[in-house]
Amino acid sequence: MLLLGWEMLTGSVWRHWHRDRRCGICQSSYGIRRTAVVHTVGCVMARRLSGEAVLPLACGGSGQTSHRAQSQALLRASSWCGGTTERGHEDIDTYFRCLAELHKRRLRYEGILASQAFPLMEQVGPRAMLQYGHADPGALAVLLTWRKWIYDIDNRAAQETGYVFEPALVGALGGADVSASASPVKRRGDASRGRQVDCLLETAEGRWAYEFKIRVTIAASGQGRWAEELSFPGEARAAGYVPVLVVFDATENEKLGQLSQAYRAAQGETYIGQDAWQHIEQRSGPTMALFVEKYLRQPLTLLLEHEPDRYALPSIEFSMTDERIIVSIEGRLPIIIDRERNHGRLVEDEE
């Protein structure tokens, strides 16, 4: 029912608010980017679903007022989202928030790729000591430079993804992520220390403590960390929660078997592979299930299907001009990264 897609990311509306924090639909202006994107999503979705003209007069005022007005229009138009029930409003708000955060992070990462500085040789040069004499100095200098840039880009990607993936799962379930300091789940043998929990969910039906994992590999953790992972389900059960393990990749291995057994021993639940996605979507309700399917499950499932052979990776080539970086991979279309001329500028977060 929701006509959401890539056009919302690449179209003129998104480019418009990204430049000057102004809604491309009703022209309302905002000083905070996050408020602007939530408002714009509301305008686009409400207009498309309800068929009503979204006028500047109706959208004026604070971002919160505008957001509420568009949510109400969306609720009137959408029969599957729970009508005008409280849960319907909550689900729509969560969908808005997650979608806005996703697009915000995509645009931020586009800016990071465009502006992340390449390292100076003073920064990476000492690392050449480990290979000096075994490689041509010129080739080694280029390798160190590219390697550090890719490492920095990957770190930034991990940071940005952390703001999107697990929070979207938590929002879909209707729970809350809990830090160790505020957690009701305590470490075995030391009740003064809590355990960080990916998602705590409490309803009239019960209480659950979720652990989310993309996959569990044979070399998943060091010995100490692995012992903590195995002890978590028992600690959650001792705190009065049903421990729930959600692993999205179903590849079997010894570690995954051990972890699943630990959850079963604590009278917990395990959902692996397709069962994991089905569990999340069933507990999410139809509105957030759509978000999970479209923006989380489909991309991740497709990438897992195309995982390359780690022992026979295709050839890859990096080339660079003043305005772009081109990554050519054997048998695939090239990946083109447009670069800003001032490559040293870093993207700062805006709240």
Secondary structure, 3 states (H helix, E strand, C coil): CCCCCHHHHHCHHHHHHHHHCECCCCCCECCCHHHHHHHHHHHHHHHHHHCCCCCHHHHCCCHHHHHHHHHHHHHHHCHHHCCCCHHHHHHHHHHHHHHHHHHHHHHHHHHHHHHCCCCCHHHHHHHHHHCCCCCCHHHHHHHHHHHHHHHHHHHHHHHHHHCCHHHHHHHHHCCEEECHHHCCCEECCEEEEECCEEEEEEECCEEEEEEEECCCCCCCCCHHHHHHHHHHHHHHHHCCCEEEEEECCCCCCHHHHHHHHHHHHCCCEEEECHHHHHHHHHHHHHHHHHHHHHHHHHHHHHHHHCCCCCCCCCCEEEEECCCEEEEEECCCCCEEEECCCCCCCCCCCCC
